[in-house]
Amino acid sequence: MTKHIGVAGRVGAALVVAATLGAQAAEPLAVPARFTGLAIGDAGGSAPIDGAISRWSTRAEVEQVAAAFSDSGMDGLVRALERLKRVGFFRQTGSLGTDLQFSEQVAQPDGGLRITLMGERRLAFGEVPGIAYSADFPLTVIELRVNNQGEGTGTIWPATRITYWDPESHLIIFDNYTLLPLQVTSVRVQPERKR
């Protein structure tokens, strides 16, 4: 189950929690895999996105990043991500990609999967005058919710930070720099075919 909670002002929040009790066993997604979708902004503009997942973060990596966040906040989390091997990338179709350092799949009660992808975000040129504020939101996070056919929806937080993380319950709370995250429709996630 995924819940999104709006907060007034320029900051939005999202609560991501996986309900695991009574969940049907979902078929794990094999990697490497590709994903595509259509990202829609709050002003109505849209852009196709695509990306790849080359591997899943190990349990040890998940615990390492969560512990770094618990011990040292966002600075510790970013340092921990920097030490991890790349897990994939995503991009607006046709543009330069953003590397991802974290990837996790969690079974959902309906038999589908919730996929969480995380990477250090790039500072856009237009942000330089306001760097003191926006630099406090150093992550890009993608959440994809797909059924057993790899089809579904998603959410992108282009500039966000984490305010709470419990790796045991898969609960993460995001604090968003922009007013609303981007909603993603027409998501497809499929293992890459071997050549």
N, CA and C of each residue as an Amber inpcrd file, in Angstrom:
protein
   585
   0.8450000  -1.1760000   0.0000000   0.0000000   0.0000000   0.0000000
   0.8830000   1.2290000   0.0000000   0.5430000   2.2070000  -0.7990000
   1.3060000   3.4380000  -0.8700000   0.3920000   4.6070000  -0.5630000
   0.8290000   5.4840000   0.3370000   0.0420000   6.6600000   0.6740000
   0.8540000   7.8960000   0.3730000   0.2130000   8.9210000  -0.1860000
   0.8640000  10.1990000  -0.4250000   0.1400000  11.2520000   0.3850000
   0.8880000  12.0140000   1.1660000   0.3000000  13.0270000   2.0240000
   0.7850000  14.3830000   1.5840000  -0.1410000  15.2760000   1.1640000
   0.2380000  16.6180000   0.7390000   0.4640000  17.5230000   1.9290000
   1.4260000  18.4460000   1.8080000   1.7150000  19.4150000   2.8550000
   1.6580000  20.8010000   2.2380000   1.0480000  21.7550000   2.9310000
   0.8900000  23.1000000   2.3820000   2.2340000  23.7600000   2.1670000
   2.2550000  24.7270000   1.2250000   3.4820000  25.4630000   0.9420000
   4.2870000  24.8020000  -0.1540000   5.5690000  25.1780000  -0.2620000
   6.4130000  24.6480000  -1.3210000   6.8670000  23.2310000  -1.0390000
   6.6750000  22.7670000   0.1850000   7.1720000  21.4440000   0.5420000
   6.0320000  20.4520000   0.5130000   6.2460000  19.3160000  -0.1440000
   5.2760000  18.2320000  -0.1300000   5.9030000  17.0330000   0.5360000
   5.0970000  16.1070000   1.0250000   5.6460000  14.9160000   1.6800000
   5.0050000  13.6870000   1.0930000   5.7140000  12.5700000   1.1440000
   5.1550000  11.3040000   0.7000000   5.5390000  10.2310000   1.6780000
   4.5920000   9.3850000   2.0120000   4.8270000   8.2700000   2.9120000
   4.7100000   7.0010000   2.0960000   5.7620000   6.1940000   2.1020000
   5.7730000   4.9590000   1.3420000   5.8830000   3.8120000   2.3250000
   4.8820000   2.9370000   2.3320000   4.9170000   1.8060000   3.2590000
   4.3830000   0.5770000   2.5510000   5.0560000  -0.5390000   2.7380000
   4.6170000  -1.7930000   2.1370000   3.8550000  -2.5970000   3.1710000
   2.6240000  -2.9880000   2.8420000   1.8490000  -3.8530000   3.7210000
   2.1790000  -5.2930000   3.3570000   2.8630000  -5.9910000   4.2390000
   3.3620000  -7.3130000   3.8970000   2.5290000  -8.4410000   4.4760000
   1.7210000  -8.1790000   5.5030000   0.9300000  -9.2450000   6.0960000
  -0.1420000  -9.7010000   5.1130000  -0.2070000 -10.9810000   4.8760000
  -1.2200000 -11.5200000   3.9870000  -0.9340000 -11.2710000   2.5200000
   0.2540000 -10.7950000   2.1950000   0.5710000 -10.4970000   0.8000000
   0.7460000 -11.7780000   0.0010000   0.2320000 -11.7670000  -1.2160000
   0.4770000 -12.8740000  -2.1150000   1.9270000 -12.7990000  -2.5780000
   2.4870000 -13.9330000  -2.8720000   3.8790000 -13.9540000  -3.3180000
   3.9720000 -13.3720000  -4.7250000   4.6890000 -12.2730000  -4.8640000
   4.8920000 -11.6730000  -6.1780000   6.1090000 -12.3040000  -6.8280000
   6.0590000 -12.3920000  -8.1270000   7.2000000 -12.9150000  -8.8670000
   8.2890000 -11.8490000  -8.9000000   9.4800000 -12.1220000  -8.3350000
  10.5440000 -11.1050000  -8.3680000  10.8950000 -10.7350000  -9.8070000
  11.2230000  -9.4780000  -9.9990000  11.6020000  -8.9960000 -11.3230000
  13.0680000  -9.3150000 -11.5780000  13.3180000 -10.0190000 -12.6740000
  14.6870000 -10.3580000 -13.0420000  15.3800000  -9.1270000 -13.6160000
  16.6600000  -9.0170000 -13.3440000  17.4630000  -7.9350000 -13.9000000
  18.5940000  -8.5360000 -14.7370000  19.0740000  -7.7860000 -15.7430000
  18.7600000  -6.3900000 -16.0410000  17.3650000  -6.2270000 -16.6070000
  16.7820000  -5.0370000 -16.3460000  15.4340000  -4.7320000 -16.8130000
  15.3870000  -3.2940000 -17.2970000  14.4400000  -3.0180000 -18.1670000
  14.2100000  -1.6610000 -18.6740000  12.8560000  -1.1890000 -18.2000000
  12.7040000   0.1310000 -18.0180000  11.3880000   0.6780000 -17.6970000
  11.1320000   1.9360000 -18.5100000   9.8560000   2.1490000 -18.8170000
   9.4200000   3.3280000 -19.5600000   8.1500000   3.8590000 -18.8990000
   7.8100000   5.0990000 -19.2120000   6.5870000   5.6960000 -18.6890000
   6.4300000   7.1100000 -19.2100000   5.3370000   7.7400000 -18.8060000
   5.0570000   9.1200000 -19.1810000   4.9090000   9.9340000 -17.9050000
   5.8660000  10.8470000 -17.6520000   5.8550000  11.6840000 -16.4530000
   4.9990000  12.9150000 -16.6980000   4.0920000  13.1910000 -15.7520000
   3.1570000  14.3060000 -15.8950000   3.3510000  15.2700000 -14.7300000
   3.6250000  16.5490000 -15.0460000   3.8160000  17.5630000 -14.0230000
   2.4950000  18.1370000 -13.5500000   2.5310000  18.9090000 -12.4400000
   1.2960000  19.4700000 -11.8930000   0.6900000  20.5370000 -12.7970000
   1.4850000  21.0940000 -13.7260000   0.9570000  22.0910000 -14.6660000
   0.3730000  21.4470000 -15.9230000   0.4450000  20.1030000 -15.9910000
  -0.1420000  19.4000000 -17.1170000   0.8390000  18.9990000 -18.1970000
   2.0740000  19.5070000 -18.1460000   3.0740000  19.0980000 -19.1310000
   3.4850000  17.6520000 -18.9170000   3.9410000  17.0080000 -19.9660000
   4.3470000  15.6080000 -19.8600000   5.6070000  15.3530000 -20.6660000
   6.3150000  14.2830000 -20.3050000   7.5250000  13.8990000 -21.0270000
   7.7420000  12.4060000 -20.8470000   8.1180000  11.7090000 -21.9250000
   8.4200000  10.2850000 -21.7800000   9.7220000  10.0900000 -21.0170000
   9.7630000   9.0410000 -20.1920000  10.9850000   8.6950000 -19.4670000
  11.3340000   7.2470000 -19.7640000  12.5910000   6.9190000 -19.5980000
  13.0120000   5.5310000 -19.6750000  14.2390000   5.3410000 -18.8020000
  14.5490000   4.1120000 -18.5180000  15.7000000   3.8280000 -17.6780000
  15.9750000   2.3480000 -17.6150000  16.9590000   1.9890000 -16.8110000
  17.3700000   0.5940000 -16.6920000  17.7360000   0.2900000 -15.2540000
  17.4830000  -0.9480000 -14.8610000  17.9090000  -1.4720000 -13.5600000
  18.8670000  -2.6100000 -13.8550000  20.1280000  -2.4310000 -13.4930000
  21.1320000  -3.4490000 -13.7930000  21.2830000  -4.4720000 -12.6750000
  20.9160000  -4.0760000 -11.4260000  20.9970000  -5.0010000 -10.3010000
  20.1490000  -4.4550000  -9.1610000  19.8090000  -5.3290000  -8.2220000
  19.1000000  -4.9110000  -7.0180000  20.0980000  -4.6630000  -5.9000000
  19.8410000  -3.6720000  -5.0870000  20.6820000  -3.4430000  -3.9090000
  20.5910000  -4.6690000  -3.0030000  21.7110000  -5.0590000  -2.4370000
  21.7130000  -6.2050000  -1.5260000  21.1040000  -5.7990000  -0.1940000
  20.7150000  -6.7980000   0.5850000  20.1720000  -6.5110000   1.9120000
  21.1910000  -5.7520000   2.7460000  22.4610000  -6.1290000   2.6260000
  23.5130000  -5.4380000   3.3780000  23.6090000  -3.9760000   2.9620000
  23.4570000  -3.6930000   1.6650000  23.5030000  -2.3080000   1.1880000
  22.3150000  -1.4990000   1.7000000  21.1310000  -2.1070000   1.6950000
  19.9440000  -1.4190000   2.2150000  20.1620000  -1.0450000   3.6790000
  20.6460000  -1.9920000   4.4640000  20.8720000  -1.7320000   5.8860000
  21.9840000  -0.7030000   6.0870000  23.0030000  -0.7610000   5.2430000
  24.1190000   0.1840000   5.3410000  23.6520000   1.6180000   5.0910000
  22.8510000   1.8210000   4.0450000  22.3820000   3.1650000   3.7100000
  21.4070000   3.6690000   4.7780000  20.5080000   2.7950000   5.2230000
  19.5560000   3.1910000   6.2650000  20.2720000   3.5470000   7.5580000
  21.3060000   2.7720000   7.9120000  22.0640000   3.0510000   9.1330000
  22.8290000   4.3590000   9.0070000  23.3810000   4.6270000   7.8230000
  24.1010000   5.8880000   7.6070000  23.1570000   7.0690000   7.7730000
  21.9230000   6.9150000   7.2780000  20.9340000   7.9690000   7.4500000
  20.5690000   8.1390000   8.9200000  20.3770000   7.0200000   9.6260000
  20.0110000   7.0760000  11.0400000  21.1000000   7.7270000  11.8750000
  22.3550000   7.4450000  11.5220000  23.4910000   7.9600000  12.3060000
  23.8400000   9.4050000  11.9580000  23.7830000   9.7520000  10.6540000
  24.3190000  11.0480000  10.2150000  23.3830000  11.8280000   9.3010000
  22.1080000  11.4510000   9.2470000  21.1580000  12.2080000   8.4480000
  21.4320000  12.1260000   6.9580000  20.9880000  13.1480000   6.2240000
  21.1280000  13.1430000   4.7750000  22.5790000  13.1520000   4.3350000
  23.4580000  13.8410000   5.0720000  24.8730000  13.8480000   4.6960000
  25.4390000  12.4370000   4.7250000  25.0970000  11.6870000   5.7610000
  25.5720000  10.3100000   5.8660000  24.9860000   9.4330000   4.7840000
  23.7050000   9.6370000   4.4690000  23.0630000   8.8420000   3.4350000
  23.7170000   9.0880000   2.0780000  23.9690000  10.3500000   1.7530000
  24.5900000  10.6730000   0.4610000  25.9930000  10.0840000   0.3760000
  26.7470000  10.1730000   1.4550000  28.0970000   9.5720000   1.4530000
  28.0150000   8.0610000   1.2520000  27.0300000   7.4150000   1.8830000
  26.8680000   5.9660000   1.7280000  26.4900000   5.6140000   0.2920000
  25.6100000   6.4000000  -0.3170000  25.2330000   6.1480000  -1.7150000
  26.4330000   6.2750000  -2.6400000  27.2890000   7.2570000  -2.3640000
  28.4600000   7.4780000  -3.2180000  29.3820000   6.2600000  -3.2440000
  29.3600000   5.4640000  -2.1790000  30.2540000   4.3030000  -2.0990000
  29.6670000   3.0520000  -2.7530000  28.3980000   3.1190000  -3.1390000
  27.7530000   1.9410000  -3.7050000  27.9630000   1.8430000  -5.2090000
  27.9800000   0.6130000  -5.6670000  28.0730000   0.3630000  -7.0990000
  26.7620000   0.7790000  -7.7740000  26.8770000   1.3610000  -8.9390000
  25.7140000   1.8260000  -9.7120000  24.7260000   0.6880000  -9.9340000
  23.4100000   1.0050000  -9.8180000  22.3770000  -0.0090000 -10.0200000
  21.5720000   0.2280000 -11.2930000  21.8180000   1.3430000 -11.9700000
  21.0800000   1.6390000 -13.1870000  21.0470000   3.1290000 -13.4630000
  20.0820000   3.5620000 -14.2770000  19.9530000   4.9850000 -14.6140000
  18.5070000   5.2630000 -15.0080000  18.1670000   6.5500000 -15.0400000
  16.9080000   6.9450000 -15.6620000  17.1170000   8.2940000 -16.3290000
  16.2220000   8.6380000 -17.2580000  16.3460000   9.8950000 -18.0040000
  15.0150000  10.2550000 -18.6220000  14.9010000  11.5240000 -18.9750000
  13.8420000  11.9210000 -19.8900000  14.3000000  11.4220000 -21.2490000
  13.4450000  10.7190000 -21.9450000  13.8530000  10.0610000 -23.1800000
  14.5740000  11.0320000 -24.1140000  15.7710000  10.6240000 -24.5520000
  16.5540000  11.4380000 -25.4650000  17.5210000  12.3840000 -24.7920000
  17.5090000  12.4530000 -23.4460000  18.4150000  13.3600000 -22.7340000
  19.4660000  12.5560000 -21.9670000  20.3970000  13.2690000 -21.3240000
  21.4040000  12.6050000 -20.5110000  20.7460000  11.9280000 -19.3220000
  21.3020000  10.8070000 -18.8900000  20.7250000  10.0480000 -17.7900000
  21.2590000  10.4520000 -16.4380000  20.5340000  10.0600000 -15.3950000
  20.9520000  10.2240000 -14.0070000  21.2600000   8.8520000 -13.4490000
  22.4570000   8.6640000 -12.9030000  22.8230000   7.3870000 -12.3210000
  22.0020000   7.1080000 -11.0720000  21.6740000   5.8450000 -10.8670000
  20.9600000   5.3980000  -9.6820000  21.8990000   4.5470000  -8.8390000
  21.8530000   4.7580000  -7.5130000  22.7250000   4.0090000  -6.6170000
  21.9720000   3.0550000  -5.6880000  20.6440000   3.0750000  -5.7550000
  19.8510000   2.2430000  -4.8520000  18.6510000   1.7070000  -5.6050000
  18.3430000   0.4130000  -5.4120000  17.1860000  -0.2030000  -6.0540000
  16.6520000  -1.3080000  -5.1500000  15.3260000  -1.3150000  -4.9720000
  14.7120000  -2.3280000  -4.1150000  13.3320000  -2.6740000  -4.6590000
  12.9810000  -3.9580000  -4.6120000  11.6400000  -4.3820000  -4.9910000
  10.9790000  -5.0300000  -3.7820000   9.7090000  -4.6780000  -3.5540000
   8.9670000  -5.1850000  -2.3990000   7.6340000  -5.7290000  -2.8840000
   7.3040000  -6.9570000  -2.4680000   6.0330000  -7.5690000  -2.8350000
   4.8740000  -6.7990000  -2.2230000   3.7980000  -6.6550000  -2.9960000
   2.5970000  -5.9620000  -2.5470000   1.4500000  -6.9390000  -2.2990000
   0.4540000  -6.5440000  -1.5040000  -0.6470000  -7.4570000  -1.1840000
  -1.4160000  -7.9630000  -2.3990000  -1.4270000  -7.1720000  -3.4850000
  -2.1790000  -7.5890000  -4.6780000  -1.3700000  -8.4850000  -5.6030000
  -0.1660000  -8.8490000  -5.1780000   0.6750000  -9.7110000  -5.9980000
   1.6130000  -8.9590000  -6.9100000   1.5270000  -7.6310000  -6.9300000
   2.4360000  -6.8240000  -7.7360000   3.6980000  -6.4700000  -6.9710000
   4.4260000  -5.5090000  -7.5010000   5.6970000  -5.0800000  -6.9080000
   5.7190000  -3.5700000  -6.7440000   6.3620000  -3.1110000  -5.6780000
   6.7240000  -1.7030000  -5.5400000   8.2270000  -1.6230000  -5.6910000
   8.6780000  -0.8590000  -6.6780000  10.1010000  -0.7040000  -6.9720000
  10.5230000   0.7030000  -6.5670000  11.5420000   0.7940000  -5.7290000
  12.0710000   2.0870000  -5.2990000  13.4750000   2.2490000  -5.8490000
  13.7080000   3.3520000  -6.5490000  15.0110000   3.6690000  -7.1420000
  15.4660000   5.0220000  -6.6160000  16.7460000   5.1410000  -6.3190000
  17.2420000   6.3740000  -5.7140000  18.6290000   6.7160000  -6.2660000
  18.8610000   8.0040000  -6.4980000  20.1730000   8.4520000  -6.9460000
  20.4140000   9.8900000  -6.5360000  21.6650000  10.2840000  -6.5270000
  22.0000000  11.6820000  -6.2700000  21.5390000  12.5010000  -7.4670000
  20.8510000  13.5910000  -7.2110000  20.3460000  14.3850000  -8.3160000
  21.4040000  15.3960000  -8.7700000  21.2630000  15.8140000 -10.0210000
  22.1400000  16.8440000 -10.5720000  21.5670000  18.2110000 -10.2720000
  22.4200000  19.1570000  -9.9330000  21.9820000  20.5270000  -9.6780000
  21.7620000  21.2320000 -11.0100000  20.5200000  21.6760000 -11.2410000
  20.2040000  22.3700000 -12.4850000  20.8040000  23.7720000 -12.4740000
  21.1710000  24.2900000 -13.6500000  21.8110000  25.6040000 -13.7420000
  20.9670000  26.6880000 -13.0860000  19.6610000  26.6510000 -13.3110000
  18.7750000  27.6670000 -12.7600000  18.6850000  27.6560000 -11.2490000
  19.1880000  26.5900000 -10.6160000  19.1270000  26.5000000  -9.1630000
  20.2820000  27.2230000  -8.4850000  21.3090000  27.5780000  -9.2220000
  22.5180000  28.1250000  -8.6070000  22.2330000  29.3060000  -7.6880000
  21.3770000  30.2950000  -8.0590000  21.1080000  31.4010000  -7.1330000
  20.4830000  30.9450000  -5.8180000  19.7310000  29.8670000  -5.8190000
  19.0850000  29.3910000  -4.5940000  19.7250000  28.1310000  -4.0530000
  21.0060000  27.9340000  -4.3000000  21.6800000  26.6760000  -3.9970000
  21.6140000  26.3170000  -2.5110000  21.6140000  27.3000000  -1.6140000
  21.6220000  26.9900000  -0.1840000  20.3760000  26.2080000   0.2120000
  19.2370000  26.5220000  -0.4130000  18.0040000  25.8140000  -0.0820000
  17.8770000  24.5090000  -0.8360000  18.0270000  24.5450000  -2.1530000
  17.7910000  23.3540000  -2.9440000  18.8310000  22.2680000  -2.7020000
  20.0310000  22.6380000  -2.2790000  21.0630000  21.6390000  -2.0090000
  20.6930000  20.7610000  -0.8200000  19.7080000  21.1840000  -0.0240000
  19.2420000  20.3640000   1.0860000  18.3650000  19.2100000   0.6080000
  18.0990000  19.1600000  -0.7050000  17.2450000  18.1260000  -1.2860000
  18.0530000  17.4010000  -2.3640000  19.0320000  16.5610000  -1.9510000
  20.0430000  16.0550000  -2.8880000  19.6780000  14.7750000  -3.6300000
  18.4540000  14.2660000  -3.4630000  18.1160000  12.9810000  -4.0570000
  17.0530000  13.1090000  -5.1380000  17.1110000  12.1900000  -6.0850000
  15.9990000  11.9220000  -6.9810000  15.5070000  10.5210000  -6.6360000
  14.2120000  10.3840000  -6.3920000  13.6340000   9.0890000  -6.0260000
  12.5110000   8.7570000  -6.9920000  12.4850000   7.5130000  -7.4290000
  11.4440000   7.0100000  -8.3200000  10.7760000   5.8290000  -7.6420000
   9.4630000   5.8240000  -7.6200000   8.7030000   4.6800000  -7.1280000
   7.8220000   4.1830000  -8.2560000   7.9420000   2.9020000  -8.6070000
   7.1160000   2.2830000  -9.6350000   6.2720000   1.2050000  -8.9840000
   4.9930000   1.1780000  -9.2890000   4.0810000   0.1650000  -8.7510000
   3.5150000  -0.6040000  -9.9380000   3.9030000  -1.8670000 -10.0620000
   3.5420000  -2.6330000 -11.2540000   2.9000000  -3.9600000 -10.8700000
   2.0600000  -4.4630000 -11.7880000   1.4250000  -5.7600000 -11.5910000
   2.3450000  -6.8740000 -12.0870000   1.8150000  -8.0920000 -12.1440000
   2.6460000  -9.2270000 -12.5510000   3.0590000  -9.1760000 -14.0110000
   2.4120000  -8.3150000 -14.7900000   2.8080000  -8.1400000 -16.1910000
   3.7940000  -6.9850000 -16.3590000   4.2060000  -6.3750000 -15.2470000
   5.1640000  -5.2750000 -15.3100000   4.5550000  -3.9630000 -15.7360000
   3.2280000  -3.8220000 -15.6070000   2.5360000  -2.6060000 -16.0200000
   1.9460000  -1.9030000 -14.8060000   1.9540000  -0.5550000 -14.8200000
   1.3850000   0.1590000 -13.6880000   1.6040000   1.6540000 -13.7510000
   1.8560000   2.2310000 -12.5890000   2.0170000   3.6760000 -12.4560000
   3.2470000   3.9510000 -11.5970000   3.5270000   5.2360000 -11.4040000
   4.6910000   5.5730000 -10.5900000   4.6720000   7.0180000 -10.1440000
   5.6800000   7.3640000  -9.3820000   5.8700000   8.7180000  -8.8790000
   7.3510000   9.0390000  -8.9250000   7.6900000  10.2730000  -9.3080000
   9.0800000  10.7320000  -9.2980000   9.1730000  11.9580000  -8.3950000
  10.0910000  11.9080000  -7.4510000  10.4390000  13.0760000  -6.6430000
  11.7660000  13.5930000  -7.2020000  11.7470000  14.6210000  -8.0770000
  12.9870000  15.0660000  -8.7350000  14.0180000  15.6280000  -7.7640000
  13.5510000  16.2910000  -6.7070000  14.4570000  16.8800000  -5.7100000
  13.8370000  16.6380000  -4.3410000  14.4260000  15.7290000  -3.5880000
  13.8150000  15.3530000  -2.3160000  14.8800000  14.9890000  -1.2930000
  14.4390000  14.8350000  -0.0620000  15.2800000  14.3070000   1.0010000
  14.4290000  13.3380000   1.8130000  15.0820000  12.5140000   2.5830000
  14.3890000  11.5390000   3.4170000  14.3490000  12.0680000   4.8410000
  13.1970000  11.9610000   5.4680000  13.0860000  12.3890000   6.8650000
  12.9430000  11.2000000   7.8160000  12.6000000  10.0090000   7.2790000
  12.5040000   8.8090000   8.1190000  12.6760000   7.5860000   7.2360000
  13.3710000   6.5680000   7.7560000  13.5770000   5.3330000   6.9930000
  13.6610000   4.1600000   7.9490000  12.7970000   3.1780000   7.7480000
  12.8320000   1.9270000   8.4990000  12.9750000   0.7870000   7.5000000
  14.1770000   0.2130000   7.3580000  14.3920000  -0.8200000   6.3430000
  13.6320000  -2.1100000   6.6240000  13.2420000  -2.3490000   7.8680000
  12.5140000  -3.5740000   8.1920000  11.0850000  -3.5330000   7.6660000
  10.4010000  -2.4080000   7.8520000   9.0130000  -2.2840000   7.3920000
   8.9120000  -1.7050000   5.9920000  10.0620000  -1.3200000   5.4100000
  10.1060000  -0.6740000   4.0890000   9.3590000   0.6470000   4.0990000
   9.3850000   1.3420000   5.2160000   8.7110000   2.6220000   5.3460000
   9.7170000   3.7470000   5.1470000   9.4210000   4.6380000   4.2130000
  10.2750000   5.7930000   3.9340000   9.3910000   7.0270000   3.8510000
   9.8030000   8.1160000   4.4840000   9.0900000   9.3750000   4.3710000
   9.9720000  10.3630000   3.6260000   9.4300000  10.9300000   2.5340000
  10.1550000  11.8940000   1.7190000   9.6380000  13.3020000   1.9770000
  10.5350000  14.2610000   1.9430000  10.1920000  15.6800000   2.0340000
  10.5920000  16.2890000   0.7000000   9.6270000  16.7820000  -0.0540000
   9.8540000  17.1830000  -1.4320000  10.1900000  18.6650000  -1.5480000
  11.1570000  19.0070000  -2.4030000  11.5470000  20.4050000  -2.6210000
  10.4950000  21.1510000  -3.4230000   9.9320000  20.4870000  -4.4140000
   8.8950000  21.1090000  -5.2330000   7.5260000  20.8520000  -4.6050000
   6.5170000  21.5780000  -5.0550000   5.1920000  21.4680000  -4.4490000
   4.6140000  20.0700000  -4.5850000   4.6870000  19.4950000  -5.7850000
   4.1250000  18.1760000  -6.0090000   5.1250000  17.3050000  -6.7590000
   5.1770000  16.0040000  -6.4550000   6.0060000  15.1010000  -7.2610000
   5.3710000  14.8960000  -8.6320000   6.1130000  14.2910000  -9.5280000
   5.6050000  13.9790000 -10.8640000   4.9040000  12.6260000 -10.8250000
   3.7150000  12.5630000 -11.4030000   3.0190000  11.2850000 -11.5220000
   3.4380000  10.6390000 -12.8410000   3.5790000   9.3200000 -12.8350000
   4.0110000   8.5940000 -14.0320000   2.9250000   7.6010000 -14.4190000
   2.4940000   7.6810000 -15.6650000   1.4860000   6.7690000 -16.1870000
   2.1180000   5.8570000 -17.2350000   1.3650000   4.8670000 -17.6540000
   1.7950000   3.9460000 -18.7260000   3.1490000   3.3160000 -18.4350000
   3.3910000   2.9850000 -17.1630000   4.6700000   2.3770000 -16.7830000
   4.7320000   0.9440000 -17.2950000   5.8660000   0.6160000 -17.8660000
   6.1720000  -0.7670000 -18.2420000   7.5780000  -1.0890000 -17.7620000
   7.6950000  -2.1980000 -17.0440000   8.9980000  -2.6770000 -16.5660000
   9.1560000  -4.1060000 -17.0620000  10.1950000  -4.3300000 -17.8500000
  10.3870000  -5.6510000 -18.4450000  11.8530000  -6.0580000 -18.3980000
  12.1340000  -7.3340000 -18.0770000  13.5240000  -7.8110000 -18.1690000
  14.0450000  -7.6540000 -19.5950000  15.3330000  -7.3250000 -19.6950000
  15.9210000  -7.2050000 -21.0260000  16.0700000  -8.5910000 -21.6470000
  15.8040000  -8.6670000 -22.9170000  15.9620000  -9.9380000 -23.6230000
  17.4240000 -10.2010000 -23.9070000  17.8150000 -11.4410000 -23.6930000
  19.1950000 -11.8270000 -24.0010000  19.3810000 -11.9120000 -25.5060000
  20.5240000 -11.3970000 -25.9330000  20.7880000 -11.4170000 -27.3770000
  21.5330000 -12.6680000 -27.7680000
